[in-house]
């Protein structure tokens, strides 16, 4: 069973928490490294364009769509 952890991120200067499984967090870290940015900046971008009020869900969908695009 995946391990869900509370992650603290800064979005536009405000600190917030999201609950993400380790696997999703690892993908955000890989993406940030690949794009030469920080996880906080990627999550800020996700927050601005999300179609749901739940940021954790929006992050999971972002990662899923990114991975699907690599197929």
LOZA-712887 format. One record per residue (C-alpha): residue number from 1; residue in one letter; z, y, x. Coordinates in nm, 3 decimals. Layout:
% LOZA-712887
pos_code_c3_c2_c1
NUM_A_Z_Y_X
...
% end
This chain:
% LOZA-712887
pos_code_c3_c2_c1
1_X_0.000_0.000_0.000
2_X_-0.095_0.340_0.147
3_X_0.185_0.564_0.262
4_X_0.197_0.903_0.086
5_X_0.359_1.181_0.282
6_X_0.451_1.538_0.211
7_X_0.242_1.770_0.429
8_X_0.316_2.138_0.475
9_X_0.012_2.363_0.500
10_X_-0.048_2.736_0.512
11_X_-0.305_2.873_0.268
12_X_-0.391_3.241_0.303
13_X_-0.052_3.311_0.459
14_X_0.147_3.115_0.199
15_X_0.317_2.789_0.283
16_X_0.277_2.506_0.034
17_X_0.319_2.131_0.032
18_X_0.076_1.858_-0.061
19_X_0.132_1.486_-0.095
20_X_-0.141_1.291_0.080
21_X_-0.175_0.935_0.190
22_X_-0.191_0.896_0.567
23_X_-0.554_0.786_0.550
24_X_-0.663_1.108_0.376
25_X_-0.462_1.323_0.617
26_X_-0.622_1.145_0.913
27_X_-0.967_1.224_0.770
28_X_-0.874_1.592_0.733
29_X_-0.764_1.591_1.097
30_X_-1.094_1.430_1.203
31_X_-1.292_1.685_1.000
32_X_-1.101_1.976_1.148
33_X_-1.165_1.848_1.498
34_X_-1.535_1.790_1.424
35_X_-1.572_2.139_1.272
36_X_-1.362_2.300_1.547
37_X_-1.112_2.443_1.300
38_X_-0.765_2.367_1.169
39_X_-0.656_2.147_0.878
40_X_-0.506_2.459_0.715
41_X_-0.843_2.635_0.717
42_X_-1.020_2.334_0.567
43_X_-0.753_2.304_0.299
44_X_-0.776_2.679_0.228
45_X_-1.149_2.634_0.170
46_X_-1.082_2.340_-0.059
47_X_-0.822_2.542_-0.249
48_X_-1.068_2.826_-0.313
49_X_-1.339_2.595_-0.449
50_X_-1.137_2.325_-0.626
51_X_-1.212_2.226_-0.987
52_X_-0.859_2.099_-1.054
53_X_-0.517_2.260_-1.050
54_X_-0.386_1.981_-0.827
55_X_-0.453_2.060_-0.460
56_X_-0.370_1.709_-0.339
57_X_-0.631_1.563_-0.575
58_X_-0.884_1.824_-0.466
59_X_-0.829_1.729_-0.101
60_X_-0.878_1.359_-0.179
61_X_-1.202_1.435_-0.364
62_X_-1.324_1.655_-0.078
63_X_-1.261_1.377_0.174
64_X_-1.420_1.115_-0.052
65_X_-1.731_1.327_-0.105
66_X_-1.754_1.395_0.268
67_X_-1.733_1.025_0.348
68_X_-1.986_0.936_0.077
69_X_-2.225_1.187_0.233
70_X_-2.208_1.000_0.564
71_X_-2.342_0.678_0.414
% end
